[in-house]
């Protein structure tokens, strides 16, 4: 990650959002939270997306991400393109 460039963009664009993908593991959550803190990103600008490259994988992850967001004060962002088109590309 080019953290310096990200910080510069955050200074220039005040209406940014941090949208990491969470795979359901504690180590991934720690990485997401550590980076959020490093960049001083408020939780209200953080949208957690579920990991998964297929519709079935995402459907399994959605409840976990909803629970995580409710528990930790993040927002949740879906991955509607995968729900709609599954593994189809260039649609």
Jmol script that loads the backbone (N, CA, C; Angstrom):
load data "model"
ATOM      1  N   UNK A   1       0.842  -1.183   0.000  1.00  0.00           N
ATOM      2  CA  UNK A   1       0.000   0.000   0.000  1.00  0.00           C
ATOM      3  C   UNK A   1       0.882   1.239   0.000  1.00  0.00           C
ATOM      4  N   UNK A   2       0.478   2.202  -0.739  1.00  0.00           N
ATOM      5  CA  UNK A   2       1.207   3.451  -0.797  1.00  0.00           C
ATOM      6  C   UNK A   2       0.551   4.417   0.199  1.00  0.00           C
ATOM      7  N   UNK A   3       0.922   4.287   1.468  1.00  0.00           N
ATOM      8  CA  UNK A   3       0.295   5.047   2.538  1.00  0.00           C
ATOM      9  C   UNK A   3       0.480   6.543   2.365  1.00  0.00           C
ATOM     10  N   UNK A   4       1.644   6.974   1.902  1.00  0.00           N
ATOM     11  CA  UNK A   4       1.861   8.412   1.701  1.00  0.00           C
ATOM     12  C   UNK A   4       0.877   8.979   0.678  1.00  0.00           C
ATOM     13  N   UNK A   5       0.672   8.264  -0.419  1.00  0.00           N
ATOM     14  CA  UNK A   5      -0.280   8.725  -1.441  1.00  0.00           C
ATOM     15  C   UNK A   5      -1.707   8.719  -0.899  1.00  0.00           C
ATOM     16  N   UNK A   6      -2.036   7.709  -0.108  1.00  0.00           N
ATOM     17  CA  UNK A   6      -3.381   7.637   0.487  1.00  0.00           C
ATOM     18  C   UNK A   6      -3.602   8.816   1.430  1.00  0.00           C
ATOM     19  N   UNK A   7      -2.618   9.117   2.262  1.00  0.00           N
ATOM     20  CA  UNK A   7      -2.736  10.268   3.170  1.00  0.00           C
ATOM     21  C   UNK A   7      -2.913  11.572   2.397  1.00  0.00           C
ATOM     22  N   UNK A   8      -2.159  11.712   1.315  1.00  0.00           N
ATOM     23  CA  UNK A   8      -2.273  12.916   0.488  1.00  0.00           C
ATOM     24  C   UNK A   8      -3.674  13.028  -0.113  1.00  0.00           C
ATOM     25  N   UNK A   9      -4.211  11.931  -0.612  1.00  0.00           N
ATOM     26  CA  UNK A   9      -5.567  11.943  -1.173  1.00  0.00           C
ATOM     27  C   UNK A   9      -6.606  12.266  -0.096  1.00  0.00           C
ATOM     28  N   UNK A  10      -6.405  11.765   1.112  1.00  0.00           N
ATOM     29  CA  UNK A  10      -7.345  12.046   2.198  1.00  0.00           C
ATOM     30  C   UNK A  10      -7.344  13.528   2.555  1.00  0.00           C
ATOM     31  N   UNK A  11      -6.171  14.167   2.479  1.00  0.00           N
ATOM     32  CA  UNK A  11      -6.107  15.605   2.753  1.00  0.00           C
ATOM     33  C   UNK A  11      -6.800  16.405   1.655  1.00  0.00           C
ATOM     34  N   UNK A  12      -6.678  15.938   0.434  1.00  0.00           N
ATOM     35  CA  UNK A  12      -7.249  16.645  -0.712  1.00  0.00           C
ATOM     36  C   UNK A  12      -8.757  16.408  -0.844  1.00  0.00           C
ATOM     37  N   UNK A  13      -9.182  15.177  -0.580  1.00  0.00           N
ATOM     38  CA  UNK A  13     -10.598  14.801  -0.703  1.00  0.00           C
ATOM     39  C   UNK A  13     -11.152  14.506   0.684  1.00  0.00           C
ATOM     40  N   UNK A  14     -11.867  15.444   1.250  1.00  0.00           N
ATOM     41  CA  UNK A  14     -12.379  15.280   2.616  1.00  0.00           C
ATOM     42  C   UNK A  14     -13.524  14.269   2.689  1.00  0.00           C
ATOM     43  N   UNK A  15     -14.199  14.001   1.562  1.00  0.00           N
ATOM     44  CA  UNK A  15     -15.334  13.085   1.561  1.00  0.00           C
ATOM     45  C   UNK A  15     -14.893  11.703   1.074  1.00  0.00           C
ATOM     46  N   UNK A  16     -13.931  11.102   1.766  1.00  0.00           N
ATOM     47  CA  UNK A  16     -13.413   9.789   1.406  1.00  0.00           C
ATOM     48  C   UNK A  16     -14.086   8.718   2.262  1.00  0.00           C
ATOM     49  N   UNK A  17     -13.919   7.470   1.860  1.00  0.00           N
ATOM     50  CA  UNK A  17     -14.364   6.326   2.652  1.00  0.00           C
ATOM     51  C   UNK A  17     -13.277   5.259   2.615  1.00  0.00           C
ATOM     52  N   UNK A  18     -13.132   4.580   3.721  1.00  0.00           N
ATOM     53  CA  UNK A  18     -12.197   3.461   3.847  1.00  0.00           C
ATOM     54  C   UNK A  18     -13.036   2.198   3.730  1.00  0.00           C
ATOM     55  N   UNK A  19     -12.771   1.375   2.700  1.00  0.00           N
ATOM     56  CA  UNK A  19     -13.602   0.212   2.432  1.00  0.00           C
ATOM     57  C   UNK A  19     -12.768  -1.059   2.320  1.00  0.00           C
ATOM     58  N   UNK A  20     -12.289  -1.575   3.436  1.00  0.00           N
ATOM     59  CA  UNK A  20     -11.526  -2.822   3.389  1.00  0.00           C
ATOM     60  C   UNK A  20     -12.450  -4.039   3.283  1.00  0.00           C
ATOM     61  N   UNK A  21     -11.903  -5.115   2.766  1.00  0.00           N
ATOM     62  CA  UNK A  21     -12.593  -6.397   2.692  1.00  0.00           C
ATOM     63  C   UNK A  21     -12.148  -7.231   3.888  1.00  0.00           C
ATOM     64  N   UNK A  22     -13.123  -7.778   4.624  1.00  0.00           N
ATOM     65  CA  UNK A  22     -12.823  -8.594   5.810  1.00  0.00           C
ATOM     66  C   UNK A  22     -13.121 -10.056   5.501  1.00  0.00           C
ATOM     67  N   UNK A  23     -12.155 -10.917   5.800  1.00  0.00           N
ATOM     68  CA  UNK A  23     -12.291 -12.346   5.511  1.00  0.00           C
ATOM     69  C   UNK A  23     -12.816 -13.165   6.683  1.00  0.00           C
ATOM     70  N   UNK A  24     -13.187 -12.502   7.767  1.00  0.00           N
ATOM     71  CA  UNK A  24     -13.754 -13.205   8.917  1.00  0.00           C
ATOM     72  C   UNK A  24     -12.747 -13.595   9.981  1.00  0.00           C
ATOM     73  N   UNK A  25     -11.467 -13.281   9.771  1.00  0.00           N
ATOM     74  CA  UNK A  25     -10.441 -13.670  10.735  1.00  0.00           C
ATOM     75  C   UNK A  25     -10.077 -12.511  11.661  1.00  0.00           C
ATOM     76  N   UNK A  26      -9.611 -12.864  12.844  1.00  0.00           N
ATOM     77  CA  UNK A  26      -9.148 -11.855  13.800  1.00  0.00           C
ATOM     78  C   UNK A  26      -7.915 -11.131  13.266  1.00  0.00           C
ATOM     79  N   UNK A  27      -7.025 -11.853  12.590  1.00  0.00           N
ATOM     80  CA  UNK A  27      -5.812 -11.211  12.082  1.00  0.00           C
ATOM     81  C   UNK A  27      -6.147 -10.162  11.020  1.00  0.00           C
ATOM     82  N   UNK A  28      -7.114 -10.449  10.176  1.00  0.00           N
ATOM     83  CA  UNK A  28      -7.540  -9.484   9.161  1.00  0.00           C
ATOM     84  C   UNK A  28      -8.206  -8.273   9.805  1.00  0.00           C
ATOM     85  N   UNK A  29      -9.035  -8.524  10.817  1.00  0.00           N
ATOM     86  CA  UNK A  29      -9.676  -7.419  11.531  1.00  0.00           C
ATOM     87  C   UNK A  29      -8.631  -6.537  12.200  1.00  0.00           C
ATOM     88  N   UNK A  30      -7.613  -7.142  12.785  1.00  0.00           N
ATOM     89  CA  UNK A  30      -6.543  -6.362  13.417  1.00  0.00           C
ATOM     90  C   UNK A  30      -5.825  -5.503  12.380  1.00  0.00           C
ATOM     91  N   UNK A  31      -5.549  -6.066  11.216  1.00  0.00           N
ATOM     92  CA  UNK A  31      -4.889  -5.317  10.148  1.00  0.00           C
ATOM     93  C   UNK A  31      -5.759  -4.134   9.694  1.00  0.00           C
ATOM     94  N   UNK A  32      -7.049  -4.371   9.537  1.00  0.00           N
ATOM     95  CA  UNK A  32      -7.984  -3.307   9.137  1.00  0.00           C
ATOM     96  C   UNK A  32      -7.996  -2.200  10.180  1.00  0.00           C
ATOM     97  N   UNK A  33      -8.119  -2.578  11.440  1.00  0.00           N
ATOM     98  CA  UNK A  33      -8.206  -1.593  12.523  1.00  0.00           C
ATOM     99  C   UNK A  33      -6.884  -0.862  12.736  1.00  0.00           C
ATOM    100  N   UNK A  34      -5.769  -1.570  12.655  1.00  0.00           N
ATOM    101  CA  UNK A  34      -4.458  -0.921  12.802  1.00  0.00           C
ATOM    102  C   UNK A  34      -4.246   0.132  11.719  1.00  0.00           C
ATOM    103  N   UNK A  35      -4.618  -0.189  10.478  1.00  0.00           N
ATOM    104  CA  UNK A  35      -4.438   0.754   9.377  1.00  0.00           C
ATOM    105  C   UNK A  35      -5.390   1.940   9.528  1.00  0.00           C
ATOM    106  N   UNK A  36      -6.623   1.664   9.963  1.00  0.00           N
ATOM    107  CA  UNK A  36      -7.586   2.739  10.198  1.00  0.00           C
ATOM    108  C   UNK A  36      -7.046   3.723  11.232  1.00  0.00           C
ATOM    109  N   UNK A  37      -6.486   3.186  12.296  1.00  0.00           N
ATOM    110  CA  UNK A  37      -5.915   4.040  13.348  1.00  0.00           C
ATOM    111  C   UNK A  37      -4.671   4.781  12.861  1.00  0.00           C
ATOM    112  N   UNK A  38      -3.814   4.090  12.120  1.00  0.00           N
ATOM    113  CA  UNK A  38      -2.605   4.722  11.590  1.00  0.00           C
ATOM    114  C   UNK A  38      -2.955   5.954  10.756  1.00  0.00           C
ATOM    115  N   UNK A  39      -4.034   5.856   9.985  1.00  0.00           N
ATOM    116  CA  UNK A  39      -4.438   6.957   9.119  1.00  0.00           C
ATOM    117  C   UNK A  39      -5.456   7.891   9.773  1.00  0.00           C
ATOM    118  N   UNK A  40      -5.778   7.627  11.039  1.00  0.00           N
ATOM    119  CA  UNK A  40      -6.764   8.442  11.772  1.00  0.00           C
ATOM    120  C   UNK A  40      -8.097   8.535  11.024  1.00  0.00           C
ATOM    121  N   UNK A  41      -8.553   7.415  10.505  1.00  0.00           N
ATOM    122  CA  UNK A  41      -9.828   7.371   9.789  1.00  0.00           C
ATOM    123  C   UNK A  41     -10.937   7.135  10.810  1.00  0.00           C
ATOM    124  N   UNK A  42     -11.931   8.015  10.853  1.00  0.00           N
ATOM    125  CA  UNK A  42     -13.039   7.808  11.787  1.00  0.00           C
ATOM    126  C   UNK A  42     -13.838   6.555  11.421  1.00  0.00           C
ATOM    127  N   UNK A  43     -14.433   5.937  12.426  1.00  0.00           N
ATOM    128  CA  UNK A  43     -15.229   4.740  12.174  1.00  0.00           C
ATOM    129  C   UNK A  43     -16.406   5.042  11.250  1.00  0.00           C
ATOM    130  N   UNK A  44     -16.968   6.244  11.326  1.00  0.00           N
ATOM    131  CA  UNK A  44     -18.121   6.537  10.470  1.00  0.00           C
ATOM    132  C   UNK A  44     -17.739   6.629   8.990  1.00  0.00           C
ATOM    133  N   UNK A  45     -16.440   6.680   8.692  1.00  0.00           N
ATOM    134  CA  UNK A  45     -15.982   6.676   7.301  1.00  0.00           C
ATOM    135  C   UNK A  45     -15.472   5.291   6.886  1.00  0.00           C
ATOM    136  N   UNK A  46     -15.665   4.300   7.753  1.00  0.00           N
ATOM    137  CA  UNK A  46     -15.188   2.946   7.505  1.00  0.00           C
ATOM    138  C   UNK A  46     -16.360   2.046   7.121  1.00  0.00           C
ATOM    139  N   UNK A  47     -16.267   1.439   5.941  1.00  0.00           N
ATOM    140  CA  UNK A  47     -17.285   0.528   5.421  1.00  0.00           C
ATOM    141  C   UNK A  47     -16.630  -0.830   5.193  1.00  0.00           C
ATOM    142  N   UNK A  48     -17.002  -1.809   5.984  1.00  0.00           N
ATOM    143  CA  UNK A  48     -16.422  -3.143   5.859  1.00  0.00           C
ATOM    144  C   UNK A  48     -17.192  -3.922   4.789  1.00  0.00           C
ATOM    145  N   UNK A  49     -16.439  -4.538   3.873  1.00  0.00           N
ATOM    146  CA  UNK A  49     -17.038  -5.366   2.831  1.00  0.00           C
ATOM    147  C   UNK A  49     -16.719  -6.837   3.115  1.00  0.00           C
ATOM    148  N   UNK A  50     -17.668  -7.734   2.837  1.00  0.00           N
ATOM    149  CA  UNK A  50     -17.403  -9.159   3.046  1.00  0.00           C
ATOM    150  C   UNK A  50     -16.472  -9.720   1.977  1.00  0.00           C
ATOM    151  N   UNK A  51     -15.614 -10.631   2.387  1.00  0.00           N
ATOM    152  CA  UNK A  51     -14.739 -11.318   1.438  1.00  0.00           C
ATOM    153  C   UNK A  51     -15.536 -12.382   0.703  1.00  0.00           C
ATOM    154  N   UNK A  52     -15.143 -12.629  -0.525  1.00  0.00           N
ATOM    155  CA  UNK A  52     -15.771 -13.678  -1.320  1.00  0.00           C
ATOM    156  C   UNK A  52     -15.792 -13.303  -2.784  1.00  0.00           C
ATOM    157  N   UNK A  53     -15.442 -14.258  -3.619  1.00  0.00           N
ATOM    158  CA  UNK A  53     -15.435 -14.031  -5.060  1.00  0.00           C
ATOM    159  C   UNK A  53     -16.637 -14.642  -5.762  1.00  0.00           C
ATOM    160  N   UNK A  54     -17.482 -15.337  -4.981  1.00  0.00           N
ATOM    161  CA  UNK A  54     -18.686 -15.948  -5.553  1.00  0.00           C
ATOM    162  C   UNK A  54     -19.884 -15.594  -4.679  1.00  0.00           C
ATOM    163  N   UNK A  55     -21.063 -15.720  -5.265  1.00  0.00           N
ATOM    164  CA  UNK A  55     -22.302 -15.444  -4.543  1.00  0.00           C
ATOM    165  C   UNK A  55     -22.428 -16.308  -3.276  1.00  0.00           C
ATOM    166  N   UNK A  56     -22.203 -17.634  -3.339  1.00  0.00           N
ATOM    167  CA  UNK A  56     -22.312 -18.443  -2.117  1.00  0.00           C
ATOM    168  C   UNK A  56     -21.335 -18.018  -1.012  1.00  0.00           C
ATOM    169  N   UNK A  57     -20.111 -17.662  -1.399  1.00  0.00           N
ATOM    170  CA  UNK A  57     -19.133 -17.206  -0.394  1.00  0.00           C
ATOM    171  C   UNK A  57     -19.609 -15.925   0.282  1.00  0.00           C
ATOM    172  N   UNK A  58     -20.138 -14.995  -0.507  1.00  0.00           N
ATOM    173  CA  UNK A  58     -20.616 -13.728   0.063  1.00  0.00           C
ATOM    174  C   UNK A  58     -21.820 -13.941   0.971  1.00  0.00           C
ATOM    175  N   UNK A  59     -22.736 -14.779   0.552  1.00  0.00           N
ATOM    176  CA  UNK A  59     -23.936 -15.028   1.360  1.00  0.00           C
ATOM    177  C   UNK A  59     -23.544 -15.592   2.723  1.00  0.00           C
ATOM    178  N   UNK A  60     -22.510 -16.403   2.758  1.00  0.00           N
ATOM    179  CA  UNK A  60     -22.017 -16.949   4.019  1.00  0.00           C
ATOM    180  C   UNK A  60     -21.387 -15.847   4.895  1.00  0.00           C
ATOM    181  N   UNK A  61     -20.731 -14.872   4.263  1.00  0.00           N
ATOM    182  CA  UNK A  61     -20.027 -13.819   4.998  1.00  0.00           C
ATOM    183  C   UNK A  61     -20.920 -12.664   5.459  1.00  0.00           C
ATOM    184  N   UNK A  62     -22.016 -12.403   4.748  1.00  0.00           N
ATOM    185  CA  UNK A  62     -22.854 -11.237   5.063  1.00  0.00           C
ATOM    186  C   UNK A  62     -23.263 -11.172   6.531  1.00  0.00           C
ATOM    187  N   UNK A  63     -23.809 -12.243   7.136  1.00  0.00           N
ATOM    188  CA  UNK A  63     -24.200 -12.141   8.551  1.00  0.00           C
ATOM    189  C   UNK A  63     -23.024 -11.824   9.473  1.00  0.00           C
ATOM    190  N   UNK A  64     -21.860 -12.387   9.174  1.00  0.00           N
ATOM    191  CA  UNK A  64     -20.671 -12.134  10.000  1.00  0.00           C
ATOM    192  C   UNK A  64     -20.275 -10.657   9.935  1.00  0.00           C
ATOM    193  N   UNK A  65     -20.340 -10.069   8.747  1.00  0.00           N
ATOM    194  CA  UNK A  65     -19.961  -8.664   8.585  1.00  0.00           C
ATOM    195  C   UNK A  65     -20.990  -7.755   9.245  1.00  0.00           C
ATOM    196  N   UNK A  66     -22.283  -8.079   9.096  1.00  0.00           N
ATOM    197  CA  UNK A  66     -23.312  -7.284   9.781  1.00  0.00           C
ATOM    198  C   UNK A  66     -23.073  -7.287  11.290  1.00  0.00           C
ATOM    199  N   UNK A  67     -22.788  -8.460  11.858  1.00  0.00           N
ATOM    200  CA  UNK A  67     -22.537  -8.560  13.302  1.00  0.00           C
ATOM    201  C   UNK A  67     -21.288  -7.780  13.705  1.00  0.00           C
ATOM    202  N   UNK A  68     -20.224  -7.907  12.931  1.00  0.00           N
ATOM    203  CA  UNK A  68     -18.987  -7.190  13.215  1.00  0.00           C
ATOM    204  C   UNK A  68     -19.233  -5.685  13.229  1.00  0.00           C
ATOM    205  N   UNK A  69     -19.933  -5.190  12.216  1.00  0.00           N
ATOM    206  CA  UNK A  69     -20.183  -3.755  12.105  1.00  0.00           C
ATOM    207  C   UNK A  69     -21.030  -3.255  13.273  1.00  0.00           C
ATOM    208  N   UNK A  70     -22.041  -4.005  13.647  1.00  0.00           N
ATOM    209  CA  UNK A  70     -22.886  -3.617  14.780  1.00  0.00           C
ATOM    210  C   UNK A  70     -22.082  -3.602  16.077  1.00  0.00           C
ATOM    211  N   UNK A  71     -21.213  -4.568  16.238  1.00  0.00           N
ATOM    212  CA  UNK A  71     -20.420  -4.685  17.464  1.00  0.00           C
ATOM    213  C   UNK A  71     -19.330  -3.626  17.572  1.00  0.00           C
ATOM    214  N   UNK A  72     -18.715  -3.263  16.442  1.00  0.00           N
ATOM    215  CA  UNK A  72     -17.552  -2.371  16.463  1.00  0.00           C
ATOM    216  C   UNK A  72     -17.816  -0.949  15.979  1.00  0.00           C
ATOM    217  N   UNK A  73     -19.028  -0.682  15.515  1.00  0.00           N
ATOM    218  CA  UNK A  73     -19.359   0.681  15.104  1.00  0.00           C
ATOM    219  C   UNK A  73     -18.927   1.069  13.704  1.00  0.00           C
ATOM    220  N   UNK A  74     -18.696   0.072  12.850  1.00  0.00           N
ATOM    221  CA  UNK A  74     -18.392   0.340  11.453  1.00  0.00           C
ATOM    222  C   UNK A  74     -19.687   0.389  10.645  1.00  0.00           C
ATOM    223  N   UNK A  75     -19.568   0.789   9.394  1.00  0.00           N
ATOM    224  CA  UNK A  75     -20.656   0.659   8.429  1.00  0.00           C
ATOM    225  C   UNK A  75     -20.390  -0.603   7.619  1.00  0.00           C
ATOM    226  N   UNK A  76     -21.425  -1.090   6.958  1.00  0.00           N
ATOM    227  CA  UNK A  76     -21.278  -2.277   6.121  1.00  0.00           C
ATOM    228  C   UNK A  76     -21.542  -1.906   4.681  1.00  0.00           C
ATOM    229  N   UNK A  77     -20.741  -2.415   3.788  1.00  0.00           N
ATOM    230  CA  UNK A  77     -20.956  -2.220   2.360  1.00  0.00           C
ATOM    231  C   UNK A  77     -21.009  -3.588   1.702  1.00  0.00           C
ATOM    232  N   UNK A  78     -22.043  -3.811   0.932  1.00  0.00           N
ATOM    233  CA  UNK A  78     -22.159  -5.074   0.223  1.00  0.00           C
ATOM    234  C   UNK A  78     -21.305  -5.090  -1.026  1.00  0.00           C
ATOM    235  N   UNK A  79     -21.354  -6.178  -1.693  1.00  0.00           N
ATOM    236  CA  UNK A  79     -20.632  -6.327  -2.964  1.00  0.00           C
ATOM    237  C   UNK A  79     -21.661  -6.774  -3.993  1.00  0.00           C
ATOM    238  N   UNK A  80     -22.529  -5.818  -4.315  1.00  0.00           N
ATOM    239  CA  UNK A  80     -23.705  -6.092  -5.134  1.00  0.00           C
ATOM    240  C   UNK A  80     -23.379  -6.656  -6.512  1.00  0.00           C
ATOM    241  N   UNK A  81     -22.250  -6.262  -7.079  1.00  0.00           N
ATOM    242  CA  UNK A  81     -21.894  -6.775  -8.406  1.00  0.00           C
ATOM    243  C   UNK A  81     -21.693  -8.283  -8.385  1.00  0.00           C
ATOM    244  N   UNK A  82     -21.167  -8.812  -7.281  1.00  0.00           N
ATOM    245  CA  UNK A  82     -20.972 -10.259  -7.183  1.00  0.00           C
ATOM    246  C   UNK A  82     -22.306 -10.945  -6.890  1.00  0.00           C
ATOM    247  N   UNK A  83     -23.130 -10.346  -6.037  1.00  0.00           N
ATOM    248  CA  UNK A  83     -24.458 -10.907  -5.782  1.00  0.00           C
ATOM    249  C   UNK A  83     -25.256 -10.958  -7.088  1.00  0.00           C
ATOM    250  N   UNK A  84     -25.184  -9.901  -7.873  1.00  0.00           N
ATOM    251  CA  UNK A  84     -25.967  -9.834  -9.109  1.00  0.00           C
ATOM    252  C   UNK A  84     -25.426 -10.748 -10.213  1.00  0.00           C
ATOM    253  N   UNK A  85     -24.112 -10.774 -10.384  1.00  0.00           N
ATOM    254  CA  UNK A  85     -23.534 -11.451 -11.544  1.00  0.00           C
ATOM    255  C   UNK A  85     -22.656 -12.645 -11.194  1.00  0.00           C
ATOM    256  N   UNK A  86     -22.508 -12.938  -9.902  1.00  0.00           N
ATOM    257  CA  UNK A  86     -21.695 -14.050  -9.424  1.00  0.00           C
ATOM    258  C   UNK A  86     -20.283 -13.935 -10.008  1.00  0.00           C
ATOM    259  N   UNK A  87     -19.806 -14.912 -10.725  1.00  0.00           N
ATOM    260  CA  UNK A  87     -18.425 -14.885 -11.227  1.00  0.00           C
ATOM    261  C   UNK A  87     -18.323 -14.324 -12.652  1.00  0.00           C
ATOM    262  N   UNK A  88     -19.431 -13.902 -13.215  1.00  0.00           N
ATOM    263  CA  UNK A  88     -19.411 -13.347 -14.565  1.00  0.00           C
ATOM    264  C   UNK A  88     -18.629 -12.036 -14.560  1.00  0.00           C
ATOM    265  N   UNK A  89     -17.814 -11.813 -15.560  1.00  0.00           N
ATOM    266  CA  UNK A  89     -16.993 -10.604 -15.639  1.00  0.00           C
ATOM    267  C   UNK A  89     -17.362  -9.801 -16.869  1.00  0.00           C
ATOM    268  N   UNK A  90     -16.986  -8.525 -16.843  1.00  0.00           N
ATOM    269  CA  UNK A  90     -17.188  -7.606 -17.964  1.00  0.00           C
ATOM    270  C   UNK A  90     -18.661  -7.488 -18.342  1.00  0.00           C
ATOM    271  N   UNK A  91     -19.504  -7.374 -17.329  1.00  0.00           N
ATOM    272  CA  UNK A  91     -20.951  -7.213 -17.573  1.00  0.00           C
ATOM    273  C   UNK A  91     -21.365  -5.777 -17.497  1.00  0.00           C
TER     274      UNK A  91
END
end "model"
wireframe off; spacefill off
backbone 0.3
color backbone group
